[in-house]
Amino acid sequence: MDPRSRRRLRGTALIWAGALVAVVLTPADPAQAGPTLTNTHPTISGPAAFDTSRPLREVAPARAATTAQALDDEEEAEDALEARLPAPVDHGFSGDAAVQSTAGNPGTGGTRANFEGLSNADNFALLGGRVNPPDPNGEVGRNHYVETVNLTFAVYSKTGTRLAGPATLGSLWAGFPVTECADQSGDPVVLYDQAADRWLITQFTTKGINAPNEPLNKFYNCVAVSTTGDPTGTYFRYAFTTGFNFPDYPKYGVFRDTYVLTTREFGIADPSIYGIGVYGLERAKMIAGDPNARAVSFLLDSNRIPINLIGDGLLPADVDGRRQPRAGAAIPLVGTQDDGGPYGATSDALNIWEFNVNWNNAPAASIGLKTQLPVAPFDSIFPCAPTARDCLPQPGITNRDQFLDVLSYRQRPTFRLAYRKLDDNDTMVTNQSVEAAPGVAGIRWYEIRRNEDGRYKLHQQGTFAPSDGVHRWMGSIAMDRNGNMALGYSVVNGTDVFPGIRYTGRLARDPRGQMTLGETTIINGTGVQTTANSRWGDYTDMTVDPTDDCTFWYVNEYYTAAGQASSPAGWQTRIASFRLPHC
């Protein structure tokens, strides 16, 4: 997927951050279903390298040294890693017990800001090649919106004026001692830390993924933290190693005194290793630019833990709003499992892990499976052919190799796990793509609550799939200060709906399990993706404006006729904001 340069590593890790978990089965919490798996022996490490960047606004959008072939090489390497895992097999549609087959009444009110984001044309201008998928991601702050895609980033005003970029992800890391961070590797995430008025921009490294075809290299998560609230200014730059495990699909959250990171790790030196990495990064020191900021980490190894309990990823809670979690609260990590999926689950459920970190002179941490919450039955395995990615038809496309990837077969919820303190409850919302009707994609969404006693419950769930023949997938969901929810997603069908972007919503007091506010279009597509690489973005992002805690901001990808004409993968992105009624 991603180009990379071939430069020699200069930074070295203090300790490999990736301890194997020795699982202990302990009695279940009487108030919760299922066993509790625990481990209290983390690996503690320091950064492999640290420095301070020059102002991001001064990063020149110079053309990088890479080729389109480098992008293809990375994609092939990642596919080879995926092949180690059990392949999804469609056993037919078994029904969805929470489906909403009609749209609600119109009432979302339309968008406020609505402007163009980054596109694959930016990759071509800067890199001389294009990449698929884009993995669109973005976050809103007090005065700015920051967007990342594979393989570029940009900073905007809230009216859409571009203030910095587009520039390559690697340019943010120019001159950094761990030279791999300056490669164009991707899977980026941007977060706004509201409590500290700071920005995080991240990517992983990929040099060494093709081993044994090249010398074995360690891998890194590269994390840049802005030195002020201005995302166009300078950044404290850190690299934390994952050893010889490739840290696929990194996802981040802000939770009190910890930046939380989860990864999907494949052993390169030891191909038998597959698991979920969980990392706590020392937030206070990173905000202060302390070169001794620490990481504590666990590897939830599938050789020791039933793979259905970790699946293809766990999402870390990411705090929205001014109210912080109570002191000492464990950090929730949420995964999903399907009894029709490839990992042997015997029920459909949410798997909730808890991660504890205490940043004292000798950091202490623990992780455990807190509970499994049964959910209404769903199917995550979509009928696709000729490959598991060739799923969703597009107007005018008859070659099934050019159908779009639904990505529902990944046993994980989709970014983010949006956390909010409401009343006396910790409230979290997330979602995943599913087969909502035979051969039709829809979005299953969840609201999870944790009370003051630490007990979890599934407060509500629903599968948004109006019966109009339109596929809805690749969603992201969040909640405003009043508990109203907004859900954004991609849309397409095989006749007259080109790949575009829509959203829906519900008010806090509406009937449970229903998106009641109808559906609003952010932008209609006018073109299609024609590459035989069916990949669609692995994630999108719904966030909430910290200035009013009411305005939602959403970023996703779509196609125009002009984009289609420019390239088989001529995707564009769109950034939009809106409010729901009564906020």
VENBEL-V834518 format. One record per helix or strand of 2 or more residues. SS is the DSSP state (alpha for helix, beta for strand). FROM is the first residue (numbers start at 1). TO is the last residue. If there is no record, write none. Layout:
[[SS:FROM:TO] [SS:FROM:TO]]
This chain:
[[beta:24:26] [beta:36:39] [beta:43:46] [beta:49:52] [alpha:56:58] [alpha:68:82] [beta:99:100] [beta:114:119] [alpha:120:127] [beta:137:140] [beta:144:149] [beta:152:157] [beta:162:168] [alpha:169:173] [alpha:179:182] [beta:189:193] [beta:198:204] [beta:219:226] [beta:235:243] [beta:245:255] [beta:258:267] [beta:274:282] [alpha:283:288] [beta:294:301] [alpha:307:309] [beta:315:319] [beta:331:337] [beta:349:358] [beta:364:374] [alpha:400:402] [beta:414:422] [beta:425:437] [beta:440:450] [beta:456:464] [beta:471:479] [beta:485:492] [beta:500:506] [beta:519:523] [beta:541:544] [beta:552:558] [alpha:561:566] [beta:572:578]]
